């Protein structure tokens, strides 16, 4: 499997990666919320010059049903070029696709025909439980010691969740990542600052508190996760915990600055128990510790209880439900998905503690049901959710489903899947590409998007 | 066959090691870029060279010690087997090492990193076919004492490390000052494959 030269999609720095050619294909996780037919990775044509633009051109089905495919990733990426752990002679070729509900891991080969990927290996949950002690696989990142997979539950589906390592060549499960866990118990997302030797992890809850949907008593009782954890990436030790406080629940997606010399990043908090607002926080280096600062508050929108699902009627408001964020390769624009209100927001975060709103669009939403120029079916449901940015920052893609068991709590009449694309203006500002709307085939809902050759949440870099 | 001076071979292998990005010049450049300091880049070369020299010296000491008590043919066969084994191990599991040192490392950590990288890659093993005849002229080296062998052994490590440091410094300086890192994308050829081949060939030479 060793190659003579590094994969052409590896870039030493984010600055160089931003010059990469435009993606022509996107891979999209699609799952069946009814768990009756197998989930799939769909291949979407995103080349504006192609006759199949904005169409699903290929698909690979999973061998089982009920996986709930989630945040998948590549076997290798730009971090292979790091000077302290160089292993650059690999191919970015295999998608590592976790089932959040099944705890099964699929290795999918995107070559020789990237439109017709094939499953080459399936790692069963029993093996992962035995070798790593984890279940409910959530997010994948390629990194210095191979492929990192995080899991929301332990082998019994209880706490603690954590991270395990996968060999990037044989795809053998190597074992648990943590050598010293400290106080960390809950898991959600993870990523790192390669320039700071620091891992960051966030918190949701244990599988029994979300697999049948959010539990109102647990949410209103403030029992879901509300902390960030900082770790020594190489010693694999817990270093510091930051508690956002009783008011805040569900600390989700982590977006560290791509430039490895910048010691800050952004994280979204889904809901404030005080006023249903969502918030964006910046973590940053403060002396020899990490600190956080809330930089954006996104308020709930008042609404007629008649338009609201049972869960929200009493509140007479739509929460924004910021459930995904993504940072452009130049660390300039932060995209914020408001799955409840149906807004996609773009902030200029050149100054990471002083953001400026530079663009917004609305589509779907619990109350607004905003349409898309190319959508034939009028009012759309679901809202902006998993968001991905092209490496050059000119295109933004997103889908509308959050999680099978939670979708009907906020969209009781069901979610009809869609995928859309935004065009980004040079100095900020976003608008829909009127030619790009995928009315997702019934029976599946789309979730995470990965772009051919890498995107803004797939790679990490060792050089500025 | 014309004899190439063993000193030239030691220096040549030093240059080969120095040119490999995995042996340190790339780390030095990265640290210089991270800390925006040319001084840090040049200073980094010191622990990189010290770590490399320590790894080489460990192998030389082991070989010479064995050579004092062991028949030359046995020593050759043993060393050859070790080299072949290392090549096989490296080909299979070379990618699977723990990463112990990161971008915030100090100079001690960098020295440790260089020692581990040189040792893990079998840098010292590659020198054995030169070290044996150079440091152990008689076989077994009966009568020879450690005192007789020490100066030439030390000189061997010094010549190798000197050449390695010179090339490391030259490449690091060139990349930091002029080339930039973009060339890595296509120019970083798989030296590990050449390295494995070199280990295997060296091992075979010793055994045959």
HADDOCK unambig.tbl for C-alpha pairs under 7 A between the chains (distance, minus, plus):
assign (segid A and resid 4 and name CA) (segid B and resid 189 and name CA) 5.59 0.50 0.50
assign (segid A and resid 4 and name CA) (segid B and resid 190 and name CA) 4.97 0.50 0.50
assign (segid A and resid 5 and name CA) (segid B and resid 186 and name CA) 5.85 0.50 0.50
assign (segid A and resid 5 and name CA) (segid B and resid 188 and name CA) 6.12 0.50 0.50
assign (segid A and resid 5 and name CA) (segid B and resid 189 and name CA) 4.89 0.50 0.50
assign (segid A and resid 5 and name CA) (segid B and resid 190 and name CA) 6.06 0.50 0.50
assign (segid A and resid 6 and name CA) (segid B and resid 185 and name CA) 6.10 0.50 0.50
assign (segid A and resid 6 and name CA) (segid B and resid 186 and name CA) 6.34 0.50 0.50
assign (segid A and resid 6 and name CA) (segid B and resid 188 and name CA) 6.77 0.50 0.50
assign (segid A and resid 8 and name CA) (segid B and resid 185 and name CA) 6.44 0.50 0.50
assign (segid A and resid 10 and name CA) (segid B and resid 185 and name CA) 6.71 0.50 0.50
assign (segid A and resid 11 and name CA) (segid B and resid 185 and name CA) 6.44 0.50 0.50
assign (segid A and resid 12 and name CA) (segid B and resid 181 and name CA) 6.71 0.50 0.50
assign (segid A and resid 12 and name CA) (segid B and resid 182 and name CA) 6.92 0.50 0.50
assign (segid A and resid 83 and name CA) (segid B and resid 22 and name CA) 6.74 0.50 0.50
assign (segid A and resid 83 and name CA) (segid B and resid 26 and name CA) 5.60 0.50 0.50
assign (segid A and resid 83 and name CA) (segid B and resid 27 and name CA) 4.80 0.50 0.50
assign (segid A and resid 84 and name CA) (segid B and resid 27 and name CA) 6.37 0.50 0.50
assign (segid A and resid 84 and name CA) (segid B and resid 101 and name CA) 6.62 0.50 0.50
assign (segid A and resid 84 and name CA) (segid B and resid 102 and name CA) 6.20 0.50 0.50
assign (segid A and resid 85 and name CA) (segid B and resid 99 and name CA) 6.31 0.50 0.50
assign (segid A and resid 86 and name CA) (segid B and resid 22 and name CA) 6.29 0.50 0.50
assign (segid A and resid 87 and name CA) (segid B and resid 95 and name CA) 6.44 0.50 0.50
assign (segid A and resid 89 and name CA) (segid B and resid 190 and name CA) 6.34 0.50 0.50
assign (segid A and resid 144 and name CA) (segid B and resid 99 and name CA) 6.97 0.50 0.50
assign (segid A and resid 145 and name CA) (segid B and resid 98 and name CA) 6.47 0.50 0.50
assign (segid A and resid 145 and name CA) (segid B and resid 99 and name CA) 6.33 0.50 0.50
assign (segid A and resid 194 and name CA) (segid B and resid 103 and name CA) 6.98 0.50 0.50
assign (segid A and resid 195 and name CA) (segid B and resid 103 and name CA) 5.35 0.50 0.50
assign (segid A and resid 195 and name CA) (segid B and resid 104 and name CA) 6.82 0.50 0.50
assign (segid A and resid 196 and name CA) (segid B and resid 103 and name CA) 6.57 0.50 0.50
assign (segid A and resid 196 and name CA) (segid B and resid 104 and name CA) 6.04 0.50 0.50
assign (segid A and resid 197 and name CA) (segid B and resid 102 and name CA) 5.69 0.50 0.50
assign (segid A and resid 197 and name CA) (segid B and resid 103 and name CA) 6.37 0.50 0.50
assign (segid A and resid 197 and name CA) (segid B and resid 104 and name CA) 6.51 0.50 0.50
assign (segid A and resid 234 and name CA) (segid B and resid 99 and name CA) 6.12 0.50 0.50
assign (segid A and resid 234 and name CA) (segid B and resid 100 and name CA) 5.40 0.50 0.50
assign (segid A and resid 234 and name CA) (segid B and resid 101 and name CA) 6.73 0.50 0.50
assign (segid A and resid 234 and name CA) (segid B and resid 102 and name CA) 6.90 0.50 0.50
assign (segid A and resid 235 and name CA) (segid B and resid 100 and name CA) 6.81 0.50 0.50
assign (segid A and resid 261 and name CA) (segid B and resid 34 and name CA) 5.92 0.50 0.50
assign (segid A and resid 463 and name CA) (segid B and resid 30 and name CA) 6.24 0.50 0.50
